[in-house]
């Protein structure tokens, strides 16, 4: 029998909303020893994800883009829009300002094999599991998949 995401996902995940202060999100991640949280709107629908990586900008800051001046013109050697995005994350005070929008999600009835392949292809550490209304009902991590593989070996 082929396993599906619902068989092994972590259910009822802790969620935050875009207005949640960054410090509160950091505290949750540290105390619960987790690496990311779904961000939901007032209706409980997934709008983003806040991860340790998103929060690192708070500590590291950002470097301005490299540029040269040529004939009284500024020529950026890096994308200045990326700098703006990084600066926004470094200075953000709420989850909504720092989160990654449009997280990759799956439905609970998707095959575990497809979900694992998606995680591998996109190099992501977590998949949000949403119902037909877009509400977060679980999270799937590589650790969940490994535990399922070990359980299958032991059967």
N, C-alpha and C positions, 0 to 999 in steps of 0.2 A: 504494500500500500504506500502510495506517495504522500509524504508529509506536506502540509500546507503551513503558511505563516502562522495562522491562528493556533496551531498545535504547540508552538514553542515560544511565541512572542512573550515579552514581559507585559502583563496587563495593568491597566489603571496607572499609567505613568504620572509622575509629578509634572505638572505643567505650570507655565508662567504666562503672563500677558504682556503686551508691548509696553505697558506703563510700569511694569515691575522695575524697581531700582536695580542697577547693575550690582550693587553690593549685596542685595538680597539673593540674586541669582548666583553670585560667587559663593555665598554661604551655603546655599542648597547643594551646589556641585561638590564643594569640599566636604560637607558633613555627610552626604549620602555616598560619596566616593563614586560619582558618576561623571561622565564626560560631556553630557549635553542634555538639554531640556527642550521639549516642544513648546512653541509659543502659539497661544490660541487667542482668538478674539472673544468678545462677550458671549457669542453663541457656542463657543467651544470648538470652532473650526480652526484648522491648522493654518497659520499665517507665516510661520518661520521656525527656525531652530536657533538656539543660542548654545554655543559650544565653548570648550576651553580655548580653542584656537581663536574664536571671535574675541574672547576676553584678553588674550595675550597682548593685543594692541594697547590695552590700558597700561601695561607695564613697559612695553618696548618703545612706544611712540612711533613716529614715522619720519622718514627721510624725505626732504623735498625732491621733486624730480630733477634729474640732471638736465641742464640746458646750456646752450651756447648763445652768444649774441653775435649776430652777423649782419652787417649793414643796417644797424639800428633795429634789427628784428630779433625777437627771442625765438629760438628754435628748441623745442623740447626733445630730448633724446629718449625720454620715457613718456608714457601716457599720463598727462596731468589729471585726467579723470580718475585714474586709479589712486593717485595721491589724495584727491578729494575724498574718495571712499574710505581710504585708510585713515585719514585724519578724522573723519566723522566717527569711525569706530574707536579711535584712540581717545577722543574727547566726549564720547557718548555717556550719558548719565542713566539712560533707561535701556531696557532690553530691546525695545523697538528700534533704537538708534544703532545698536551694535549687532543685532541678529542677522543671520543669513536668511534672506527672503526666498520664497519658492523652494522649500526643501523637497527632496525626492521622497515620495511616499508610495506605499503599496496597499493593496486590499488584503483583508485577512484570509481570503480564499485563494490567494496566489500560491503557486507551488513554491516550496522552500528552495528548490534548485534554481528557479528563475530569480528569486529574491537574492540568493547568494551570488548569482552571476551578475546581477545589477550592482550589488555592493562592490564586487571585484572590478567591474568595468568602470565604475564612477569613482573608485577609490574613496568610498565613504565608510564611516565607522558606525553609522546607525541609519535605519530606515524607520520612518514614522508609519504606523499602521493606522489607516483611517477607514471609517465606515462609508456608506453610500452618501451620507450627508456632509462628508468632509471633516467629521469630528474624530479626534485622536482617541483611539481605543487601545493602543499598544505601541511598543518599540521593539524592533528586532536589531540585535547587535551580532557581530561575529562570534562573541562568546556564547550567545544563545545557540547559534548554529553548531559550534564545536561541541557544546554539551549534548545536543541532539545526536550528533554523530557518534559520540562516546556511548550514549545510551543505546543506540542501535547496535553498536559493536558488542555490547554486553548482553543483548537479547539472544 
